[in-house]
Amino acid sequence: MTNIILLFSSLASSYFLGSLNSAVIVGKLYGKDIRNCGSRSAGLTNTLRVLGKTAAVFVLVGDVLKGIIACFIGLIFFEVYFYTGDAQDSLSLLVAGLGAVIGHNWPLFFKFRGGKGALTAVSVLFMVNWILALLCIAFFILIVAMTRYVSLGTISATGLIPVVSFISVFGHTFYFNIFACLMAAIIIIKHRENIQRLLSGTENKLIF
């Protein structure tokens, strides 16, 4: 029962933290609701296109810190281990990471209209397994460099997370595999409109 309470507390606190959507907050400082501009996504890419590089940097820092702080909260204040006691085997850490991404995508403070969670998710992944995070980033860069579609790079790199997590040589546990699948599902679901545009050939390309 104690562990259940700790896990719920970890999820709730990280969700509230994740609900502080950086793109929405920065957009309001610029006098705009980013969710009504450009692609209407409250994320880094849309902020860059609509508000420029400086605003995008603030969003980048905010989203990354959000994921990192949420994981530290889960690891330090609501510590629940299920395997060896290593950081990646902290169930409260995994739950906190998921909570931060859910909060970012469906923020309580902004009528549940948030971003797509990729940036916060990768910062969480770094906290959980930095090797897997680097693999995903490298794959993302490769896809974007080849196609200039940020969404395709994000979707592809996200899909790589559960695939790699199930490879036995990495020694991931059952709970980690569940975490990887849920993380990927959350992000890909939020990219469903991008998938439709990719299939129809109307998705915007990144201009280098």
C-alpha positions in Angstrom: 0.0 0.0 0.0 2.9 2.4 0.8 4.4 1.8 -2.6 1.1 2.5 -4.3 0.8 5.8 -2.5 4.4 6.7 -3.4 3.8 5.9 -7.0 0.6 7.8 -7.2 2.3 10.8 -5.5 5.2 10.5 -8.0 2.8 10.4 -11.0 0.6 13.3 -9.7 3.6 15.7 -8.8 5.3 15.0 -12.2 2.0 15.5 -14.0 1.5 18.9 -12.4 5.1 19.8 -13.3 4.6 18.6 -16.8 1.5 20.8 -17.1 3.7 23.9 -17.0 3.9 23.8 -20.8 7.0 25.9 -21.8 5.7 26.7 -25.3 2.4 28.1 -24.1 4.1 30.1 -21.3 6.7 31.6 -23.6 4.1 32.3 -26.3 2.0 34.2 -23.8 5.1 36.3 -22.9 5.3 37.2 -26.6 1.6 38.0 -26.6 0.5 35.0 -28.6 -1.2 31.7 -27.9 1.1 29.3 -29.8 -1.7 26.8 -30.0 -3.6 29.1 -32.3 -0.5 29.8 -34.6 1.3 27.8 -37.2 0.7 24.1 -36.8 -1.1 24.9 -33.5 1.2 22.6 -31.6 2.5 23.8 -28.2 6.0 22.5 -28.9 9.6 23.5 -29.9 9.2 23.2 -33.7 6.1 25.4 -33.9 7.7 27.9 -31.5 10.7 28.1 -33.7 8.6 28.7 -36.8 6.2 31.2 -35.2 8.3 33.1 -32.5 11.9 32.6 -33.6 15.1 31.1 -32.2 15.2 33.0 -28.9 11.8 31.8 -27.9 12.6 28.3 -29.1 15.7 28.2 -26.8 13.6 29.0 -23.8 11.1 26.3 -24.7 14.0 23.8 -25.3 15.5 24.6 -21.8 12.1 24.5 -20.1 10.9 21.2 -21.6 14.3 19.5 -20.9 14.5 20.7 -17.3 10.9 19.6 -16.8 11.6 16.0 -17.6 14.9 16.0 -15.6 13.3 17.6 -12.5 10.3 15.2 -12.7 12.6 12.2 -12.7 14.6 13.5 -9.8 11.4 13.9 -7.9 10.4 10.3 -8.5 13.9 9.0 -7.7 14.5 11.0 -4.5 11.2 11.8 -2.9 9.1 8.8 -3.9 11.8 6.1 -4.2 10.3 2.7 -5.2 12.7 0.2 -6.7 11.7 -3.1 -8.3 14.9 -4.8 -9.4 18.5 -4.0 -8.6 18.2 -0.5 -7.1 19.9 1.2 -10.0 18.3 4.5 -11.3 16.7 2.8 -14.4 15.1 0.2 -12.1 13.3 2.8 -10.0 9.6 2.3 -10.7 8.8 5.7 -9.2 11.3 7.2 -11.7 9.6 5.6 -14.7 6.2 6.7 -13.4 7.4 10.2 -12.8 8.8 10.4 -16.4 5.5 9.2 -17.9 3.7 11.7 -15.7 5.8 14.6 -17.0 5.1 13.7 -20.6 1.4 13.2 -20.0 1.3 16.6 -18.3 3.1 18.3 -21.2 0.7 16.8 -23.7 -2.5 17.3 -21.8 -1.7 20.1 -19.3 -4.1 20.7 -16.5 -3.3 24.5 -16.5 -4.0 25.0 -20.2 -7.3 23.2 -20.8 -5.5 20.0 -21.6 -4.2 21.4 -24.9 -0.4 20.8 -24.9 2.4 19.7 -27.1 3.5 16.3 -28.3 6.0 15.4 -25.6 9.0 14.5 -27.6 11.5 16.9 -26.0 10.4 16.1 -22.5 10.4 12.4 -23.3 14.0 12.4 -24.5 15.1 14.2 -21.4 13.3 11.5 -19.3 14.9 8.8 -21.4 18.3 10.3 -20.7 17.6 10.1 -17.0 16.5 6.4 -17.3 18.9 5.1 -20.0 21.3 7.5 -21.6 22.5 4.9 -24.1 19.1 4.3 -25.5 18.5 8.1 -25.5 21.6 8.7 -27.6 20.6 6.0 -30.1 17.2 7.6 -30.5 18.7 11.1 -31.0 21.2 9.8 -33.6 18.3 8.0 -35.4 16.2 11.2 -35.3 19.0 13.3 -36.7 19.6 10.8 -39.5 15.9 10.7 -40.5 15.5 14.5 -40.4 18.8 15.1 -42.4 17.5 12.7 -45.0 13.9 13.8 -45.3 13.8 17.3 -43.6 10.6 16.1 -41.8 10.9 16.7 -38.0 7.7 14.8 -37.4 9.0 11.8 -39.3 12.2 11.8 -37.4 10.4 12.1 -34.1 8.0 9.3 -34.9 10.8 7.0 -36.2 13.0 7.6 -33.1 10.0 7.2 -30.8 9.2 3.8 -32.4 12.8 2.8 -31.9 12.4 3.0 -28.1 10.3 -0.1 -27.5 12.1 -2.0 -30.3 15.5 -1.6 -28.6 14.0 -2.0 -25.1 13.0 -5.6 -25.9 16.5 -6.6 -27.2 17.8 -8.9 -24.5 21.4 -7.8 -24.7 20.3 -4.5 -23.1 19.0 -6.3 -20.0 15.8 -4.3 -19.7 13.2 -5.4 -17.2 9.5 -6.1 -17.7 8.5 -2.7 -16.2 11.0 -0.8 -18.3 9.5 -2.4 -21.4 6.1 -1.3 -20.3 7.5 2.2 -19.8 9.0 2.2 -23.2 5.8 1.1 -24.9 3.7 3.6 -23.1 6.1 6.4 -23.8 6.2 5.6 -27.5 2.4 5.2 -27.7 1.8 8.6 -26.0 4.0 10.5 -28.4 2.9 8.7 -31.6 -0.7 9.2 -30.7 -0.1 13.0 -30.4 1.5 12.9 -33.9 -1.5 11.3 -35.6 -2.2 14.5 -37.6 1.4 14.7 -38.7 1.1 11.1 -39.9 -1.9 12.0 -41.9 -0.1 14.9 -43.5 3.0 12.8 -44.2 0.8 10.3 -46.0 -0.9 13.0 -48.0 2.3 14.8 -48.8 1.3 18.1 -47.1 3.6 18.0 -44.0 5.9 21.0 -43.6 9.6 20.4 -44.1 12.3 21.9 -42.0 14.3 24.6 -43.7 18.0 24.5 -42.8 
